[in-house]
Amino acid sequence: MGFVIDTCVWIDVEQGRLAPADVAAITGDAPVYISPVTIAELTLGAELASEAGVRVKRLAALRRLKRKPLLAIDGDTGEEFGRIAAAIKSAGRGHRYRVQDLWMASQAIQHGYRLLTRNRKDFEDIPGLMLDLIEA
């Protein structure tokens, strides 16, 4: 069993709202993976920073985070994404505004991993997803 960690958790650790020990209390000795989605979201945040100092700090945090094992997005992930998006759309809920979340959930489901987040509402309706919540 492993964990895919949502971007919001990484941000909270970096900003001191969560301690690494808070995350470890849930993940234990299980492997923890970073998604390309997280890399994209954190890069976006760094690039859009209005102050140079904030940008430098965010890029440094991203470099540290990239030391974690990367969980690739591949063809099987794409198939899982399609199944999830279809299920959500068929249930009458939108999926277009949640594309990044669905990719991350697809990775977790594909590999049989759990997804750790603070944002229950972003993931709770995804069929087959093993979801863990962390409070800050």
Number of C-alpha atoms within 10 A of each C-alpha: 11 17 23 26 23 21 21 16 23 21 17 15 16 17 11 11 13 17 14 14 11 14 19 12 10 14 19 12 10 12 13 22 22 22 24 17 20 23 17 14 15 21 16 12 15 21 16 12 15 10 10 12 10 15 17 14 14 21 17 13 17 20 12 10 18 16 10 13 12 15 17 13 16 9 9 13 20 15 13 19 21 15 14 23 23 15 16 16 13 10 10 9 12 12 16 10 8 12 13 16 17 22 22 26 29 28 25 27 22 18 15 15 22 21 24 25 22 18 15 13 9 13 21 13 14 19 14 14 20 17 18 18 13 15 11 12
